[in-house]
Amino acid sequence: MLGGEAVLGLLARYASQLNAFAISLTVKSALAFLILIIYFGPILAERVMPLSFFPEQLQLYIEK
């Protein structure tokens, strides 16, 4: 996150015609999402896969 702030600071300094605030929202959101995926990666694999529907169960769910 600190690296992202440094890059955005340089962007604001040398490319002042760009709106650094608008760009920073996108960059910070993408960095936070990437960090969450890396951090929760081992947990998500074993927690999310049991939640997936198998095709037979999905057909039964649709028919209800």
mmCIF file as gemmi writes it, N, C-alpha and C atoms, coordinates in Angstrom:
data_model
loop_
_atom_site.group_PDB
_atom_site.id
_atom_site.type_symbol
_atom_site.label_atom_id
_atom_site.label_alt_id
_atom_site.label_comp_id
_atom_site.label_asym_id
_atom_site.label_entity_id
_atom_site.label_seq_id
_atom_site.pdbx_PDB_ins_code
_atom_site.Cartn_x
_atom_site.Cartn_y
_atom_site.Cartn_z
_atom_site.occupancy
_atom_site.B_iso_or_equiv
_atom_site.pdbx_formal_charge
_atom_site.auth_seq_id
_atom_site.auth_asym_id
_atom_site.pdbx_PDB_model_num
ATOM 1 N N . MET Axp A 1 ? 0.825 -1.181 0 1 0 ? 1 A 1
ATOM 2 C CA . MET Axp A 1 ? 0 0 0 1 0 ? 1 A 1
ATOM 3 C C . MET Axp A 1 ? 0.879 1.259 0 1 0 ? 1 A 1
ATOM 4 N N . LEU Axp A 2 ? 1.982 1.174 0.71 1 0 ? 2 A 1
ATOM 5 C CA . LEU Axp A 2 ? 2.881 2.327 0.751 1 0 ? 2 A 1
ATOM 6 C C . LEU Axp A 2 ? 3.502 2.577 -0.621 1 0 ? 2 A 1
ATOM 7 N N . GLY Axp A 3 ? 3.798 1.511 -1.342 1 0 ? 3 A 1
ATOM 8 C CA . GLY Axp A 3 ? 4.327 1.667 -2.696 1 0 ? 3 A 1
ATOM 9 C C . GLY Axp A 3 ? 3.322 2.328 -3.622 1 0 ? 3 A 1
ATOM 10 N N . GLY Axp A 4 ? 2.068 1.965 -3.468 1 0 ? 4 A 1
ATOM 11 C CA . GLY Axp A 4 ? 1.011 2.595 -4.262 1 0 ? 4 A 1
ATOM 12 C C . GLY Axp A 4 ? 0.89 4.076 -3.966 1 0 ? 4 A 1
ATOM 13 N N . GLU Axp A 5 ? 1.023 4.44 -2.695 1 0 ? 5 A 1
ATOM 14 C CA . GLU Axp A 5 ? 0.979 5.858 -2.32 1 0 ? 5 A 1
ATOM 15 C C . GLU Axp A 5 ? 2.154 6.624 -2.925 1 0 ? 5 A 1
ATOM 16 N N . ALA Axp A 6 ? 3.327 6.001 -2.941 1 0 ? 6 A 1
ATOM 17 C CA . ALA Axp A 6 ? 4.504 6.659 -3.509 1 0 ? 6 A 1
ATOM 18 C C . ALA Axp A 6 ? 4.325 6.893 -5.005 1 0 ? 6 A 1
ATOM 19 N N . VAL Axp A 7 ? 3.807 5.895 -5.698 1 0 ? 7 A 1
ATOM 20 C CA . VAL Axp A 7 ? 3.583 6.037 -7.143 1 0 ? 7 A 1
ATOM 21 C C . VAL Axp A 7 ? 2.531 7.107 -7.415 1 0 ? 7 A 1
ATOM 22 N N . LEU Axp A 8 ? 1.478 7.135 -6.615 1 0 ? 8 A 1
ATOM 23 C CA . LEU Axp A 8 ? 0.446 8.155 -6.807 1 0 ? 8 A 1
ATOM 24 C C . LEU Axp A 8 ? 0.976 9.553 -6.485 1 0 ? 8 A 1
ATOM 25 N N . GLY Axp A 9 ? 1.872 9.65 -5.51 1 0 ? 9 A 1
ATOM 26 C CA . GLY Axp A 9 ? 2.494 10.936 -5.211 1 0 ? 9 A 1
ATOM 27 C C . GLY Axp A 9 ? 3.342 11.432 -6.37 1 0 ? 9 A 1
ATOM 28 N N . LEU Axp A 10 ? 4.112 10.539 -6.973 1 0 ? 10 A 1
ATOM 29 C CA . LEU Axp A 10 ? 4.905 10.916 -8.149 1 0 ? 10 A 1
ATOM 30 C C . LEU Axp A 10 ? 4.009 11.292 -9.32 1 0 ? 10 A 1
ATOM 31 N N . LEU Axp A 11 ? 2.92 10.574 -9.473 1 0 ? 11 A 1
ATOM 32 C CA . LEU Axp A 11 ? 1.974 10.887 -10.544 1 0 ? 11 A 1
ATOM 33 C C . LEU Axp A 11 ? 1.385 12.279 -10.345 1 0 ? 11 A 1
ATOM 34 N N . ALA Axp A 12 ? 1.001 12.597 -9.125 1 0 ? 12 A 1
ATOM 35 C CA . ALA Axp A 12 ? 0.431 13.916 -8.847 1 0 ? 12 A 1
ATOM 36 C C . ALA Axp A 12 ? 1.468 15.017 -9.051 1 0 ? 12 A 1
ATOM 37 N N . ARG Axp A 13 ? 2.714 14.704 -8.777 1 0 ? 13 A 1
ATOM 38 C CA . ARG Axp A 13 ? 3.774 15.713 -8.906 1 0 ? 13 A 1
ATOM 39 C C . ARG Axp A 13 ? 4.131 15.993 -10.361 1 0 ? 13 A 1
ATOM 40 N N . TYR Axp A 14 ? 4.278 14.943 -11.155 1 0 ? 14 A 1
ATOM 41 C CA . TYR Axp A 14 ? 4.793 15.113 -12.517 1 0 ? 14 A 1
ATOM 42 C C . TYR Axp A 14 ? 3.72 15.115 -13.596 1 0 ? 14 A 1
ATOM 43 N N . ALA Axp A 15 ? 2.535 14.654 -13.282 1 0 ? 15 A 1
ATOM 44 C CA . ALA Axp A 15 ? 1.439 14.691 -14.258 1 0 ? 15 A 1
ATOM 45 C C . ALA Axp A 15 ? 0.249 15.366 -13.592 1 0 ? 15 A 1
ATOM 46 N N . SER Axp A 16 ? 0.408 16.626 -13.301 1 0 ? 16 A 1
ATOM 47 C CA . SER Axp A 16 ? -0.606 17.351 -12.533 1 0 ? 16 A 1
ATOM 48 C C . SER Axp A 16 ? -1.923 17.52 -13.29 1 0 ? 16 A 1
ATOM 49 N N . GLN Axp A 17 ? -1.911 17.338 -14.602 1 0 ? 17 A 1
ATOM 50 C CA . GLN Axp A 17 ? -3.15 17.47 -15.359 1 0 ? 17 A 1
ATOM 51 C C . GLN Axp A 17 ? -4.086 16.288 -15.127 1 0 ? 17 A 1
ATOM 52 N N . LEU Axp A 18 ? -3.543 15.167 -14.642 1 0 ? 18 A 1
ATOM 53 C CA . LEU Axp A 18 ? -4.388 14.025 -14.295 1 0 ? 18 A 1
ATOM 54 C C . LEU Axp A 18 ? -4.96 14.236 -12.901 1 0 ? 18 A 1
ATOM 55 N N . ASN Axp A 19 ? -6.174 13.779 -12.702 1 0 ? 19 A 1
ATOM 56 C CA . ASN Axp A 19 ? -6.799 13.888 -11.394 1 0 ? 19 A 1
ATOM 57 C C . ASN Axp A 19 ? -6.294 12.734 -10.529 1 0 ? 19 A 1
ATOM 58 N N . ALA Axp A 20 ? -5.318 13.01 -9.696 1 0 ? 20 A 1
ATOM 59 C CA . ALA Axp A 20 ? -4.689 11.962 -8.884 1 0 ? 20 A 1
ATOM 60 C C . ALA Axp A 20 ? -5.668 11.374 -7.882 1 0 ? 20 A 1
ATOM 61 N N . PHE Axp A 21 ? -6.612 12.155 -7.397 1 0 ? 21 A 1
ATOM 62 C CA . PHE Axp A 21 ? -7.582 11.641 -6.433 1 0 ? 21 A 1
ATOM 63 C C . PHE Axp A 21 ? -8.464 10.576 -7.071 1 0 ? 21 A 1
ATOM 64 N N . ALA Axp A 22 ? -8.943 10.826 -8.271 1 0 ? 22 A 1
ATOM 65 C CA . ALA Axp A 22 ? -9.798 9.85 -8.958 1 0 ? 22 A 1
ATOM 66 C C . ALA Axp A 22 ? -9.023 8.581 -9.297 1 0 ? 22 A 1
ATOM 67 N N . ILE Axp A 23 ? -7.786 8.73 -9.699 1 0 ? 23 A 1
ATOM 68 C CA . ILE Axp A 23 ? -6.965 7.561 -10.022 1 0 ? 23 A 1
ATOM 69 C C . ILE Axp A 23 ? -6.618 6.791 -8.754 1 0 ? 23 A 1
ATOM 70 N N . SER Axp A 24 ? -6.398 7.517 -7.646 1 0 ? 24 A 1
ATOM 71 C CA . SER Axp A 24 ? -6.011 6.846 -6.405 1 0 ? 24 A 1
ATOM 72 C C . SER Axp A 24 ? -7.121 5.953 -5.873 1 0 ? 24 A 1
ATOM 73 N N . LEU Axp A 25 ? -8.369 6.323 -6.069 1 0 ? 25 A 1
ATOM 74 C CA . LEU Axp A 25 ? -9.472 5.471 -5.614 1 0 ? 25 A 1
ATOM 75 C C . LEU Axp A 25 ? -9.435 4.122 -6.318 1 0 ? 25 A 1
ATOM 76 N N . THR Axp A 26 ? -9.206 4.138 -7.613 1 0 ? 26 A 1
ATOM 77 C CA . THR Axp A 26 ? -9.149 2.892 -8.371 1 0 ? 26 A 1
ATOM 78 C C . THR Axp A 26 ? -7.925 2.066 -7.999 1 0 ? 26 A 1
ATOM 79 N N . VAL Axp A 27 ? -6.78 2.721 -7.896 1 0 ? 27 A 1
ATOM 80 C CA . VAL Axp A 27 ? -5.54 2.004 -7.588 1 0 ? 27 A 1
ATOM 81 C C . VAL Axp A 27 ? -5.597 1.41 -6.185 1 0 ? 27 A 1
ATOM 82 N N . LYS Axp A 28 ? -6.067 2.171 -5.217 1 0 ? 28 A 1
ATOM 83 C CA . LYS Axp A 28 ? -6.144 1.669 -3.843 1 0 ? 28 A 1
ATOM 84 C C . LYS Axp A 28 ? -7.147 0.524 -3.726 1 0 ? 28 A 1
ATOM 85 N N . SER Axp A 29 ? -8.252 0.618 -4.42 1 0 ? 29 A 1
ATOM 86 C CA . SER Axp A 29 ? -9.234 -0.469 -4.392 1 0 ? 29 A 1
ATOM 87 C C . SER Axp A 29 ? -8.661 -1.739 -5.001 1 0 ? 29 A 1
ATOM 88 N N . ALA Axp A 30 ? -7.966 -1.607 -6.112 1 0 ? 30 A 1
ATOM 89 C CA . ALA Axp A 30 ? -7.363 -2.779 -6.757 1 0 ? 30 A 1
ATOM 90 C C . ALA Axp A 30 ? -6.283 -3.393 -5.87 1 0 ? 30 A 1
ATOM 91 N N . LEU Axp A 31 ? -5.46 -2.565 -5.24 1 0 ? 31 A 1
ATOM 92 C CA . LEU Axp A 31 ? -4.426 -3.075 -4.339 1 0 ? 31 A 1
ATOM 93 C C . LEU Axp A 31 ? -5.04 -3.78 -3.132 1 0 ? 31 A 1
ATOM 94 N N . ALA Axp A 32 ? -6.075 -3.198 -2.555 1 0 ? 32 A 1
ATOM 95 C CA . ALA Axp A 32 ? -6.724 -3.818 -1.398 1 0 ? 32 A 1
ATOM 96 C C . ALA Axp A 32 ? -7.353 -5.15 -1.782 1 0 ? 32 A 1
ATOM 97 N N . PHE Axp A 33 ? -7.986 -5.21 -2.944 1 0 ? 33 A 1
ATOM 98 C CA . PHE Axp A 33 ? -8.595 -6.46 -3.397 1 0 ? 33 A 1
ATOM 99 C C . PHE Axp A 33 ? -7.525 -7.521 -3.64 1 0 ? 33 A 1
ATOM 100 N N . LEU Axp A 34 ? -6.411 -7.14 -4.231 1 0 ? 34 A 1
ATOM 101 C CA . LEU Axp A 34 ? -5.315 -8.078 -4.47 1 0 ? 34 A 1
ATOM 102 C C . LEU Axp A 34 ? -4.729 -8.596 -3.155 1 0 ? 34 A 1
ATOM 103 N N . ILE Axp A 35 ? -4.562 -7.703 -2.191 1 0 ? 35 A 1
ATOM 104 C CA . ILE Axp A 35 ? -4.038 -8.119 -0.889 1 0 ? 35 A 1
ATOM 105 C C . ILE Axp A 35 ? -5.009 -9.069 -0.199 1 0 ? 35 A 1
ATOM 106 N N . LEU Axp A 36 ? -6.303 -8.797 -0.281 1 0 ? 36 A 1
ATOM 107 C CA . LEU Axp A 36 ? -7.288 -9.7 0.324 1 0 ? 36 A 1
ATOM 108 C C . LEU Axp A 36 ? -7.275 -11.069 -0.333 1 0 ? 36 A 1
ATOM 109 N N . ILE Axp A 37 ? -7.143 -11.105 -1.646 1 0 ? 37 A 1
ATOM 110 C CA . ILE Axp A 37 ? -7.099 -12.398 -2.345 1 0 ? 37 A 1
ATOM 111 C C . ILE Axp A 37 ? -5.854 -13.178 -1.939 1 0 ? 37 A 1
ATOM 112 N N . ILE Axp A 38 ? -4.721 -12.5 -1.846 1 0 ? 38 A 1
ATOM 113 C CA . ILE Axp A 38 ? -3.491 -13.183 -1.44 1 0 ? 38 A 1
ATOM 114 C C . ILE Axp A 38 ? -3.597 -13.658 0.008 1 0 ? 38 A 1
ATOM 115 N N . TYR Axp A 39 ? -4.153 -12.825 0.863 1 0 ? 39 A 1
ATOM 116 C CA . TYR Axp A 39 ? -4.235 -13.153 2.281 1 0 ? 39 A 1
ATOM 117 C C . TYR Axp A 39 ? -5.218 -14.294 2.55 1 0 ? 39 A 1
ATOM 118 N N . PHE Axp A 40 ? -6.382 -14.254 1.91 1 0 ? 40 A 1
ATOM 119 C CA . PHE Axp A 40 ? -7.408 -15.26 2.155 1 0 ? 40 A 1
ATOM 120 C C . PHE Axp A 40 ? -7.391 -16.4 1.148 1 0 ? 40 A 1
ATOM 121 N N . GLY Axp A 41 ? -6.424 -16.44 0.26 1 0 ? 41 A 1
ATOM 122 C CA . GLY Axp A 41 ? -6.349 -17.49 -0.754 1 0 ? 41 A 1
ATOM 123 C C . GLY Axp A 41 ? -6.406 -18.899 -0.211 1 0 ? 41 A 1
ATOM 124 N N . PRO Axp A 42 ? -5.59 -19.241 0.773 1 0 ? 42 A 1
ATOM 125 C CA . PRO Axp A 42 ? -5.644 -20.612 1.298 1 0 ? 42 A 1
ATOM 126 C C . PRO Axp A 42 ? -6.966 -20.947 1.973 1 0 ? 42 A 1
ATOM 127 N N . ILE Axp A 43 ? -7.596 -19.965 2.586 1 0 ? 43 A 1
ATOM 128 C CA . ILE Axp A 43 ? -8.857 -20.211 3.285 1 0 ? 43 A 1
ATOM 129 C C . ILE Axp A 43 ? -10.007 -20.323 2.294 1 0 ? 43 A 1
ATOM 130 N N . LEU Axp A 44 ? -10.014 -19.462 1.284 1 0 ? 44 A 1
ATOM 131 C CA . LEU Axp A 44 ? -11.131 -19.43 0.345 1 0 ? 44 A 1
ATOM 132 C C . LEU Axp A 44 ? -11.281 -20.723 -0.434 1 0 ? 44 A 1
ATOM 133 N N . ALA Axp A 45 ? -10.18 -21.341 -0.778 1 0 ? 45 A 1
ATOM 134 C CA . ALA Axp A 45 ? -10.261 -22.553 -1.596 1 0 ? 45 A 1
ATOM 135 C C . ALA Axp A 45 ? -11.042 -23.648 -0.89 1 0 ? 45 A 1
ATOM 136 N N . GLU Axp A 46 ? -10.81 -23.842 0.386 1 0 ? 46 A 1
ATOM 137 C CA . GLU Axp A 46 ? -11.5 -24.921 1.088 1 0 ? 46 A 1
ATOM 138 C C . GLU Axp A 46 ? -12.867 -24.506 1.618 1 0 ? 46 A 1
ATOM 139 N N . ARG Axp A 47 ? -13.15 -23.212 1.707 1 0 ? 47 A 1
ATOM 140 C CA . ARG Axp A 47 ? -14.454 -22.757 2.193 1 0 ? 47 A 1
ATOM 141 C C . ARG Axp A 47 ? -15.457 -22.537 1.068 1 0 ? 47 A 1
ATOM 142 N N . VAL Axp A 48 ? -14.982 -22.13 -0.102 1 0 ? 48 A 1
ATOM 143 C CA . VAL Axp A 48 ? -15.88 -21.79 -1.203 1 0 ? 48 A 1
ATOM 144 C C . VAL Axp A 48 ? -16.278 -23.019 -2.009 1 0 ? 48 A 1
ATOM 145 N N . MET Axp A 49 ? -15.361 -23.929 -2.213 1 0 ? 49 A 1
ATOM 146 C CA . MET Axp A 49 ? -15.659 -25.091 -3.052 1 0 ? 49 A 1
ATOM 147 C C . MET Axp A 49 ? -16.826 -25.928 -2.532 1 0 ? 49 A 1
ATOM 148 N N . PRO Axp A 50 ? -16.992 -26.155 -1.232 1 0 ? 50 A 1
ATOM 149 C CA . PRO Axp A 50 ? -18.178 -26.904 -0.789 1 0 ? 50 A 1
ATOM 150 C C . PRO Axp A 50 ? -19.486 -26.168 -1.046 1 0 ? 50 A 1
ATOM 151 N N . LEU Axp A 51 ? -19.437 -24.867 -1.271 1 0 ? 51 A 1
ATOM 152 C CA . LEU Axp A 51 ? -20.653 -24.104 -1.526 1 0 ? 51 A 1
ATOM 153 C C . LEU Axp A 51 ? -21.117 -24.206 -2.977 1 0 ? 51 A 1
ATOM 154 N N . SER Axp A 52 ? -20.269 -24.693 -3.841 1 0 ? 52 A 1
ATOM 155 C CA . SER Axp A 52 ? -20.635 -24.771 -5.258 1 0 ? 52 A 1
ATOM 156 C C . SER Axp A 52 ? -21.653 -25.879 -5.476 1 0 ? 52 A 1
ATOM 157 N N . PHE Axp A 53 ? -22.543 -25.65 -6.435 1 0 ? 53 A 1
ATOM 158 C CA . PHE Axp A 53 ? -23.565 -26.638 -6.776 1 0 ? 53 A 1
ATOM 159 C C . PHE Axp A 53 ? -23.013 -27.617 -7.794 1 0 ? 53 A 1
ATOM 160 N N . PHE Axp A 54 ? -23.389 -28.846 -7.64 1 0 ? 54 A 1
ATOM 161 C CA . PHE Axp A 54 ? -23.123 -29.829 -8.676 1 0 ? 54 A 1
ATOM 162 C C . PHE Axp A 54 ? -24.275 -29.75 -9.667 1 0 ? 54 A 1
ATOM 163 N N . PRO Axp A 55 ? -24.08 -30.114 -10.921 1 0 ? 55 A 1
ATOM 164 C CA . PRO Axp A 55 ? -25.142 -29.967 -11.928 1 0 ? 55 A 1
ATOM 165 C C . PRO Axp A 55 ? -26.454 -30.642 -11.529 1 0 ? 55 A 1
ATOM 166 N N . GLU Axp A 56 ? -26.396 -31.808 -10.886 1 0 ? 56 A 1
ATOM 167 C CA . GLU Axp A 56 ? -27.632 -32.487 -10.496 1 0 ? 56 A 1
ATOM 168 C C . GLU Axp A 56 ? -28.37 -31.675 -9.431 1 0 ? 56 A 1
ATOM 169 N N . GLN Axp A 57 ? -27.629 -31.163 -8.469 1 0 ? 57 A 1
ATOM 170 C CA . GLN Axp A 57 ? -28.242 -30.371 -7.415 1 0 ? 57 A 1
ATOM 171 C C . GLN Axp A 57 ? -28.772 -29.053 -7.961 1 0 ? 57 A 1
ATOM 172 N N . LEU Axp A 58 ? -28.097 -28.496 -8.93 1 0 ? 58 A 1
ATOM 173 C CA . LEU Axp A 58 ? -28.545 -27.249 -9.529 1 0 ? 58 A 1
ATOM 174 C C . LEU Axp A 58 ? -29.867 -27.448 -10.245 1 0 ? 58 A 1
ATOM 175 N N . GLN Axp A 59 ? -30.014 -28.552 -10.945 1 0 ? 59 A 1
ATOM 176 C CA . GLN Axp A 59 ? -31.273 -28.844 -11.63 1 0 ? 59 A 1
ATOM 177 C C . GLN Axp A 59 ? -32.403 -28.989 -10.614 1 0 ? 59 A 1
ATOM 178 N N . LEU Axp A 60 ? -32.16 -29.667 -9.511 1 0 ? 60 A 1
ATOM 179 C CA . LEU Axp A 60 ? -33.173 -29.801 -8.462 1 0 ? 60 A 1
ATOM 180 C C . LEU Axp A 60 ? -33.508 -28.444 -7.851 1 0 ? 60 A 1
ATOM 181 N N . TYR Axp A 61 ? -32.521 -27.588 -7.695 1 0 ? 61 A 1
ATOM 182 C CA . TYR Axp A 61 ? -32.745 -26.261 -7.138 1 0 ? 61 A 1
ATOM 183 C C . TYR Axp A 61 ? -33.597 -25.412 -8.077 1 0 ? 61 A 1
ATOM 184 N N . ILE Axp A 62 ? -33.37 -25.53 -9.372 1 0 ? 62 A 1
ATOM 185 C CA . ILE Axp A 62 ? -34.13 -24.751 -10.354 1 0 ? 62 A 1
ATOM 186 C C . ILE Axp A 62 ? -35.575 -25.225 -10.41 1 0 ? 62 A 1
ATOM 187 N N . GLU Axp A 63 ? -35.792 -26.527 -10.28 1 0 ? 63 A 1
ATOM 188 C CA . GLU Axp A 63 ? -37.145 -27.073 -10.377 1 0 ? 63 A 1
ATOM 189 C C . GLU Axp A 63 ? -38.011 -26.716 -9.183 1 0 ? 63 A 1
ATOM 190 N N . LYS Axp A 64 ? -37.433 -26.345 -8.067 1 0 ? 64 A 1
ATOM 191 C CA . LYS Axp A 64 ? -38.227 -26.018 -6.869 1 0 ? 64 A 1
ATOM 192 C C . LYS Axp A 64 ? -39.005 -24.771 -7.024 1 0 ? 64 A 1
